[in-house]
Structures are given as C-alpha cells and as structure tokens.
C-alpha cells in the first residue's frame, strides 16, 4: 500500500487546493523528495474516482521504473510505449512514453495529465495541453527555471528544501566529491 510521508501529503493538499484557481500547476521539489510517489498517489486517487489519468515520461527507463513501482503497490495501470508487455489502454491509469505518444499522434482520453521533468518542454505535449483545456495538468520538476514554463503553468507548489529533508531525516547528508 502506498503511504505518503507528511511532507508529500502536504504538497498533494496544496495541489488539490491550487486546482480551484489553476488548471496547470508545477510541483517543484528537490531530487529525493518523492515526486513520483506523490504522482502515483494522485493517479490512484483519480482512478479511485473512476476518472482517467496519465503520466508522461521522456525516457524509457523512467517509464519502466514508474510501471514497476506502481506494480509494487498493486496499482493497476497500462503502459503506452512501443511493444511494452503492459499495454492495457482500458486501464484508468496510463504510464506513457512521450516519444511514443508523439510518434502515434494520439494521447489517451484523460482527466489529469502528469508530466515528469516538465522543464523539458516537448512540442507534442505542450500542444496537447493547449488543445485540451478541460484537462488538469501537473508538471513535476526539480529545476523549474526553463524559459516558457509560465506559458503553460500558472501556479507553482514548492516543497520542502533539500536541507529541510536532510534535517528531518528523510535524506542523507550530501557528500561532494571532486575529480
């Protein structure tokens, strides 16, 4: 069973509140925060309400990792990636390769879109968001400094800093090595 940590649940609550006034939001959180766990929890909640959601990832290895993690928690889902064994377009949760969606020119019918590494702005994904104003969007990133993000996203939910997560015992202290 997927259980969020308090700092993760806090951002879920902030995103939920943000949807009252904003259709497209960014979750800005450091590496190690658990953005994927937050996304999976949100996708499960959407699915439990009989709505559809998709998470778009820009690397095959991330598609596979996310699918395996959903499977670990027993969360039913399909994968939209060329030749993937878990292709199940009828599932309410879809894990999608950005390249596959763009090549097919076909995004799934969804209510919520979650975009991993949203600072990597893909033309096909951006066009899909613009052409479907009824779909809510959450972009995930640790680096929300790319020019043009403000053209898509109107609200940023900031999470705990790396320092705070280390201080609270959720992350190990950093060790820097110089070659």
C-alpha positions in Angstrom: 0.0 0.0 0.0 1.3 3.4 -1.0 1.5 5.7 2.1 2.8 9.3 1.7 5.1 11.0 4.1 3.8 14.1 5.8 5.8 16.5 3.5 4.5 14.6 0.5 0.8 14.7 1.6 1.3 18.5 2.2 2.0 19.1 -1.5 -0.9 16.8 -2.5 -3.2 19.0 -0.4 -1.6 22.2 -1.9 -2.1 20.9 -5.5 -5.7 20.0 -4.7 -6.3 23.5 -3.4 -4.5 25.0 -6.3 -6.8 23.4 -8.8 -9.6 25.7 -7.6 -7.9 28.5 -9.5 -5.3 26.9 -11.8 -5.6 24.2 -14.4 -1.8 23.7 -14.9 0.5 23.6 -11.9 4.1 22.7 -11.2 5.2 20.6 -8.3 8.7 22.0 -7.6 10.6 19.6 -5.3 14.2 18.5 -4.9 15.7 15.2 -6.1 14.8 12.6 -3.5 11.6 14.3 -2.4 9.4 11.6 -3.8 7.7 13.4 -6.7 7.0 10.0 -8.4 5.4 8.7 -5.2 3.3 11.8 -5.0 2.3 11.4 -8.7 1.4 7.7 -8.1 -0.8 8.6 -5.1 -2.6 11.3 -7.1 -3.1 8.9 -10.0 -4.5 6.3 -7.7 -6.9 8.8 -6.1 -8.1 9.9 -9.6 -8.6 6.3 -10.7 -10.5 5.5 -7.5 -12.9 8.3 -8.5 -13.5 6.5 -11.9 -11.6 9.1 -13.8 -8.6 8.7 -16.1 -5.0 9.9 -15.7 -1.7 9.6 -17.5 1.9 10.2 -16.5 4.2 11.2 -19.4 7.9 10.4 -19.1 10.6 11.4 -21.5 12.9 8.3 -21.0 12.1 4.7 -21.5 14.0 3.8 -18.3 11.7 6.1 -16.3 8.6 4.6 -17.9 9.7 1.1 -16.8 10.7 2.3 -13.3 7.4 4.0 -12.8 5.4 1.0 -14.0 7.4 -1.3 -11.7 6.7 1.0 -8.8 3.0 1.1 -9.5 3.1 -2.7 -9.7 4.9 -2.9 -6.4 2.0 -1.1 -4.8 -0.6 -3.2 -6.6 -1.9 -0.3 -8.6 -3.5 -1.4 -11.9 -2.2 0.5 -14.9 -1.3 0.3 -18.5 1.9 1.4 -20.4 1.8 3.3 -23.6 5.2 2.5 -25.1 6.1 0.7 -28.3 5.9 -3.1 -27.7 5.5 -2.9 -24.0 4.1 -6.0 -22.4 1.8 -4.0 -20.1 -0.1 -2.2 -22.9 -3.6 -2.0 -21.5 -5.4 1.0 -22.9 -8.5 0.2 -21.0 -6.9 1.0 -17.6 -7.7 4.3 -15.9 -4.0 4.9 -15.2 -1.5 5.1 -18.0 2.2 5.4 -17.9 3.3 6.9 -21.2 6.5 7.4 -23.2 6.5 10.9 -24.5 8.1 9.8 -27.7 5.6 7.0 -28.3 2.6 9.4 -27.8 4.2 12.0 -30.2 5.0 9.4 -32.8 1.5 8.0 -32.7 0.0 11.4 -32.6 -2.5 10.1 -30.1 -2.8 10.9 -26.4 -5.1 8.9 -24.1 -8.5 10.2 -23.1 -7.8 11.5 -19.6 -8.9 13.9 -16.9 -5.5 14.6 -15.4 -2.1 14.7 -17.1 1.1 14.5 -15.0 4.4 15.4 -16.8 7.6 14.2 -15.3 10.6 16.5 -15.9 8.2 19.2 -17.2 11.1 21.6 -17.7 11.9 19.5 -20.8 9.2 21.1 -22.8 8.1 18.8 -25.7 6.2 20.3 -28.5 3.7 17.5 -28.8 2.9 17.5 -25.1 2.6 21.3 -25.0 0.2 21.3 -28.0 -1.9 18.5 -26.3 -2.2 20.7 -23.2 -3.2 23.8 -25.2 -5.7 21.8 -27.3 -7.4 20.2 -24.3 -8.4 23.0 -21.9 -10.7 20.6 -19.9 -7.7 18.5 -18.7 -5.9 19.4 -15.5 -2.1 19.2 -15.6 0.7 18.8 -13.0 4.3 19.2 -14.1 7.0 17.7 -11.9 10.5 19.1 -11.7 13.5 19.9 -9.5 14.5 22.6 -11.9 11.6 25.0 -12.8 13.8 27.6 -14.4 13.3 26.9 -18.1 12.1 29.9 -20.2 8.5 29.4 -21.4 7.2 27.3 -18.4 5.0 30.3 -17.5 3.3 30.0 -20.9 1.8 26.6 -19.7 1.8 26.6 -15.9 0.1 29.3 -13.9 0.9 28.0 -10.3 3.9 26.6 -8.6 3.7 24.4 -5.5 7.0 24.4 -3.7 8.0 21.5 -1.5 10.5 21.1 1.3 14.1 22.0 0.5 16.9 19.5 0.4 18.3 21.0 3.6 14.9 20.6 5.4 14.6 17.0 4.2 18.1 16.2 5.4 17.4 17.9 8.8 14.2 15.9 9.2 16.0 12.6 8.4 14.3 11.9 5.0 17.5 12.4 3.0 21.1 11.6 3.9 23.6 14.5 4.2 25.3 15.4 1.0 28.9 14.3 0.3 30.6 16.2 -2.5 33.5 14.6 -4.5 35.7 16.4 -6.9 37.5 14.6 -9.6 
